[in-house]
Amino acid sequence: MKTLKVALLGGVAFLPASAMAAEMNLICSADVVICEKLVSAFEESHADIDVNMVRLSSGEAYAKIRAEARNPQTDLWWGGTGDPHLQAGQDGLTAEYKSPMLEQLQPWAQGQAETSEYRTVGVYSGALGWGYNTDILKEKGIEPPMCWADLLNPALKGEIQIADPNSSGTAYTALATLVQLMGEDEAFDFLKKMHANVSQYTKSGSAPVKAAARGETGLGIVFQHDAVSQAVAGFPIGVVAPCEGTGYEIGSMSLVEGGQNPDEAKVFYDWVLTPEVQGLMPEAGSFQIPSNASATAPKEAPDLSTIKLIDYDFGEYGSAERRKALLSRWDDEIGSLPLQ
């Protein structure tokens, strides 16, 4: 056990088990089970470093790092969609770092690093889509939606959940995907129409399909690997790659500029890019495509070669100006609408 609890003036203080133990402060923007798996495996192999981890969605992580810019409390940000990582890099909130592992990574992961001038790097990839509860749709006589256009079916009223793009990188990817597929005005017209079928805009990107798995809603718009996780766990979830085409994420990792423990953060950064560590992810229910070219993709992972992917413009939609404008318009035209 790496920490000791001691009573202090009626409260609880946490003291290092060893005065020699170093620390590293991590924000993890993946599912909490994945985050805990990574921290546990790292601490087992690096007994001299204690990891203080907090789980935040991508939008929340970006906001926290930005708010703390004058006095950074975070050393490393792992996971979550690449767009807010790119924005953080553009804003000078993250530090340039070229890992010795970089040359072992997939071209798309190296491309993410190059786009950000080495202020972030790709750690996994996955395509956007949705998961639907097969029992609910069958019971209600609803044909499973296979295309974005099908999500406007009036029979789906109150059956769709999607996250808020302000807090969720998943939902921002969905917003940016629709803009690139349809054009901006057409995408917002689509979202207004789909709003009639939405029961909730969640904070977390994976929450909608977890709700579908529990039978609380019919469908969740998520990254497909999050839907696969629920299906593998035994829930009645069907997974869809929309017929018109879809966007995808490059889950990313960034060192925070001015972090208090940069050396320890770089140890974690290099470690998590190894094929051995990336191979641990399915044990935590993670079915993304790993970024290390030598890592084996989980057999359950959606095959990106069979999915109609758009040419997602990470540079444009990860830029501060474009992201801010889209989120502002979403707040004005979608987020302000009452739920039915």
N, C-alpha and C positions, 0 to 999 in steps of 0.2 A: 504494500500500500504506500502510495507516494506522498500523502499529506497526513498531517496530524491535526485533529480538532482540539482546541483548548478553550476553556471558558475565559472570557475577558470582559470585565465590567458588565456581566449579565448577557453579553452577546457571544458570538462564536468567531474565533480568528483561525485562519488557516496558515500553518507554518510549514515550511519545507521539511520533509523527513530528514533530509541531509542538508547541512549548511552549504555544501558544495554543489547542490543540484541547480542547474540553470532552468530558466523558464522560457516559454514561447506562447504568445497570445494569438489564438487562431479564431477567425470567423469562418464557419463552414456553411455553405449555401446549398447543400444537398439534403436529402432526407436524413433525419436525425440518426437513424440506424446506421447509415453509411458513415456519417460523421463520427459516431462512437466507435465503429469498427476501425477506422483509420487511426484515431487517437490511441486506442488500445494496442493496436499492432505496433505503432511507432514507439510508444512508451515501453513496450516489451523489448524492443530491439535497441532502444536508446535510453537506458535507465538513468542517464545523467541529465535528461531534459524532461521537465514537467510541462505538459501542454494544458493551458487554460482555454477551453473551447466554448464558444457560444454559437448557437445555430440561428441564423437569420436568413430570410429570403434575399434574393439578389438586390432588389430595390432598397430594402431595409439596410443591407450591408453597405451599399454605396452611400446611403444617407448618413450612416454612423461614421464611416471613414471620412466623409466630407466635413461632418460636424466637428470631428476631432483633429482636423488638419493642423492646427497650431500646437497641439499636444497629443500626438498619436498614441492611442492605447492598444492598437492592434499591430501585430507584426506581419501576419500573413492572412490572405483571403483565398480560400480554396472552394472551387465549385460555383455553380450557378451559371446562368447564361452569359455569353461573352460580351453582349452589348454594354451593360453597366461597367464591366471590367475595362472595356475600351474607353468609355467615357471617363472613368477614374484616371486612366493613363493620360488621356488628353488634358485633364484638369491638373496634372502634376501630382496627383495624390498617391501614385504608386511609383516604385523605383525600377530603374533599368537593371535587368539581370539576365545574363546569358548562362544558363545552366550547362554544365558539361554533358548533361543528358540530351540536350537539344537535338543533336544530329541523329539520335535514335528515334525521334518522333515522326509520326505521320506528316505528310506534306501540309495537310490542313491545320495541324497543330503548330507547325513551324510558321505557316502563313499568318496565323493569329499573332505570333510573336513579332513577326516582321511588320505587320500592320500597326502594331502598338509601339513600335520602336523598342521592343523587348521589355515593355512594362507589364505584359501579361503573356500567358502561354496556354495553349489548348491542353486539357487533361482528359476530355472525353467528348463524344459527339452523339447526337440523337435527333430523330426527326419528329416534327410536330404532328399531332393527329388527335384522336380521342379514344376513350374506352367507354363502352356502353354496357349496362346491365342487361344481359340476354333474357333473364326471367321477367324483368319489368316490362321491357318492350314487347315480349311475346304475350304477356298477360294483357297488355293494353292494345294489342293488335297493331303495333307500330312497326313499320318496315325499318330495319336498321339503316341509318343514314350512312351513305358511302361517299358523299361529296359535300363540300361546303354548302352548296345550294340546298341540300336536303335538310340542313339545320334550321331552315325557315319554315319547315312543315308545321302547320298549326297544331298537329297532333302532339308535338313536342312541347307544348306550352307548359312551363313550370318544370320541365325535365332536364334543363341544361344548367350546368355550373361551369364557370370559368373564373380564373383569378383576376384581380385588379392589376392592371399593368404598371401602376405606380409602385406596388410592393413586390410584384412577381415578375421575374425575368421570363418565365414561361409565357405569361399573358402578353408581355411586351413583344416577344417573338411572334405571337399570334397576330397582334396588331400590325407589326411591321410586315409580316408575311402577307396579310390581306391587302395592305397598301401596295405591295410589289406585284401581287397577282392581279389586282383589279384596277388600281389607280386610287388615289387618296379619297376623292369625293365618293367614288363608288364603294370603297371599303367602309366608310363611315355610314353610308346609306344601308349597307348590308348589316353592320353592327346594330343600327337602330332597329332594323326589322328583327334581327335575332334576339334583341333585348326582350321582346315580347315572350320569348320562350325561356328566358334566364330566370332562375329562382334565386341565385346568389352569386356575387362576385367575392371570391374568397381572398384571403391574404396570401396563402401559400399556393404555389403553382401546382403541386401534386394533390392538394386537398380535394379538388373536384372528383377525381377518379376514385379516391378513397371513399368519398361519400357514395358514389355509384356502387362500389363494392359492398358497402354496408346496406344498400337498398334504400338510401335516403334520396337519391335522385336517379334519373334514367341514364344520364350521360355526362361525362366530364371531358372538357377540352384540355389536353395535357400533352407532354411529350410521350410518344408511344411506349418508350421503355418503362414509364411509370404505370401505364396500363398493363403492360406485360407482367410487371412485378405483382400486381393484384391477381392476374390470371394464374400465375405460377403458384401463388399462395392458396389457390383453390377457390377463389371467388368467381362468380359467373360473369366474367368480363370479356367482351369481344373487343378486338383492337382494329382500328381503322386508319389507313393512310388515305386522305382525301383524294378523289379522282382528278380534280383540277390541277393538283400539284400542292406542295407544301414546303414550308421553311424548315430549317433545322438549327440546332444550337451547336456552338463549340463551347462546352463547359470549360471555364478558364480558371487560372490561378495567378495571383498577383502578390508581390511583396509591397508592403506599405512604406511609402517614403517617410523616413524619420522614425520608423519603428524602434522600440527600445531594445529589441533582441534580434538584430539582423543576422548574426552568425547562426543562431539556433534556427531561425526561420529558413535560411538557405539549406541547412541540413535536412529539414522536413521537405522542402521544395524539391531537392534532388532525389530524395528517397521515394517520394510519391510518384515520380515519373518513371520509376523502374518497372520492368514487366512483371516482376514478382509481386509487387504491391498492387499494381493494377489488376492482376489476376485474382486478388482477394475480393473484388467488388461483388461478384455474384453471391458470395456467402452472406452479404448484407442485403440481398434482394435488389442489387443494382445491375441493370442490363443494358447500359450504354456501350458504345464502341470505344475501347480504350485508345489513348493517343500514342502509346509506345508501339512501334511497328512490330516488335517481337512479342507483344502480349497477345494472348488468344482471346478473341471476342466470345462472349457467352453464346452458347448455341441457341438460347432463347431470344437473343437480341434481334430486333427487326433488321432485316437485310437492306441496307441503304441502296444497294444496286437494283432492287426491285421496286423502289419507291420513286415516284415522280417528284424530284426535288427542284425547287426554283433556284436560280442563281442568286442566292441571298447576298445582299450587299452589306457585309459587316462593317465596312468603313463608313458608309453613309449612315446606317441606322444605329451604329454605335457612337456616332458623333454627338456631342453635347447639344448642339443646336437643333438637330433633327429630332433627337429623342425628346427634348424639352417641348418642342412644338407639338409633336404627336400626343404626348401625355396631356398637355394643356387642352388640346382639342378633344381628347377622350373625356377629360373631366367636364368640359363644357357641354358636350353633345351626348355622351353616354352615361357617365357617372352621375350626372345630375338628374337622370330620369328615374321616376319612382318604379320600384319593382312591382310586378303585377300580383 
